[in-house]
Amino acid sequence: MKNAIILHGTGDKPKDFWFPYLKKELKARGYRVWLPQLPNAEKPNIQDWLSFILKNGKFSNDTVIIGHSSGSQIILSILENIKIKVKQVILVSGYAKLLPQDQKGKKLGNPDWKKIKKHAQNFVFINSDNDPWGCNDKQGRIMFNNLGGILIINHEWHMGSTTYKQPYKKFPLLVKLITNNF
């Protein structure tokens, strides 16, 4: 069965931004969708998030995983730790290298690109050239250069941010990318 996992970022909730929209659109197209509240979202610890997702998530060859901001970052760790090859991974405002605000936190260090690449059929990176958090086109390029796939650069800030008052309630491009199997 087709399933999708949608992971929010730091300080976010499943009801924020485009997450409910994407869940509704995918369910209408026959996907089983898991959009969890990740533990301690205000001050995430990558090991806590990883344990929670690996314990509760269902992964198969028909799985699509979508992450926003640090939700994208945890996906890289998931792919380092699962044994199956998922269908598609979409990282929205994702990042590969530690951002200045994460230097003291327990976040992703050095991704194992070879391991990550072998656990997904295809990758899509959507980054903005004006992201205020640093999850920008340069970060997207790092991931694209290491993993291949599709890199989409836009001028849409963080594509969802409470701090910057960017509600970003709909994201039709995601639905197209998932349902058209790019």
N, C-alpha and C positions, 0 to 999 in steps of 0.2 A: 504494500500500500504506500502511496505517495505520502511523505510526511515532511513537515517543515518545522524547524526550530528557529525561533526569533529571540535574540539576546540583546537586551538593553545595555546601556553604558552606566558609568559612574553617576550615582545620585538620581538615576531615572527609575521609572516604574513601568510596568506593562501597559498602563493606560496612557502613557505619554506619547506625543508626536504621532508618527505614522504607524506605530506598532499595531493598534487596534484595527486600523484601516487594512493593513496588509493581512492580518489574521482573518478578517472577515472575507476579503477577496479570495484568499487561498482556500478557505473552507468552502466557499461557494463553487470552487473548481475541483472539489473532491479531495483536498489535502487534509490530513490530520495535522493539526497545528499545536505546538507546545510553545507558549509564551510565558515563561516563569518569572517570578520575582526572584532575582538573584540575592543571595544572603549578604547582609551588611553593605548594601549598594552605595551608601554614602562614603565609606572607606573600604573599598573592596580589597580582598586579599586573593591573589590569583589561585593559590592552592585551595582555598575554601570554595571559590567559584568552580574550579575544575572538578573537585571532588563531588560537589552538588550536581553538576551537569552530567558527569560520567555515571553517577549512581542513578539519576532519574531520567536521563534522556534516552531515546530509542534511535539507534543509528542503523541504517541499511543502505543498500545500493541506490535506493530511491529517496534518500534524505537530502533535503536542501537546508543549509544552515545560513542564516542571515544575522549579521551582527552590526551594531552601531557603536562607534567610538571604542571604548574599552570592551564592549561586547564583541567587537571584531577581534580585539587582541586576544581574548580568551579562546576564540575559535582556533587561532594558530596553535595554542597549547592543546586543545582538544584533538586536533589533527596529529599532533605529535604522540598522542596517547591512545588512540583507537586502533583497532586492528582491521577495520573495514574501510573500503573506499566509498565515500559518499558521492552523490551525484553532482552537487553544485554547492559552492561557497560564495556568498556575496558579502563583502566587507564595505560598509558605508562609513565614511570618515574614520577608516581604520588607520592603524599605525604599526610600524615594525620596530622602530627604535624608541627607547625611552624618551618621553617628553620631559621638559624641565620640571614640570609639576610632579612627575612620577619618580624622580631620582631617589627619593628617600622611601618610597613605598615599595611594597612587594608586588612588583609587576614583572611582565615579561622581560627577560634579559636578552639572550642570544638565541633566536629561533633556529631550529634544525630544519633548514629549508628542504633538504632531500626527503626527510621523514614527512614533512607537511605536504609536499607535492605528491607523494605517492598515495595519500589518503583522500584525494578529491579528484573527480573527473575533470572539473573545470572551475576556474576562479573568475570572479568579477570584482574589480575594485572601483569604488565610486568615491572620489575625493574632490575637494574644492580648492581652488587656487587662493581663496581668501578665508580659510578656516581660522577662527580666532584662537583655537586651542592648540594649533600646530599639527592637527591631523590632516595635513594638506596634500597637495599634488606631489610634493617631494616624497612624502611617506608612501603614497600610492605607487610611485615609481619604484621605490625600493622593493616593495612586495611584488609588483609586476615583473621586475627584472629577475627576481629569484624564483617566481612561481609560474610566470606566463599567464595566459588568459586574456581578459579584456580589461583595459584601464579606461575609465570614463572620468574626465576632468570637467568640472562645472564651476560656476561662480555662485554657489548657494550656501556659503558659510558652512555651518556644521550639520546642516540638514536636520535640525532639531536641537534646540537649546533653550532651557528655561532662563539661564543667566542672561543670554542675549535676546530674549523675548522673540524667539523664532519657533512658533508652534509647529510648523511643517506637518500638517494633519494628514495629507495625502501624498502618496509616492507611486503614481501609476507606472513609472519606469521599472520599479521592482517587480510588479506583477508581470509585465511584459518579459522581463529577463528570465523570470522563473518559468512561466507557462509556455514560452516559445523555445525553451531549452537551448539557449545560446551556448 
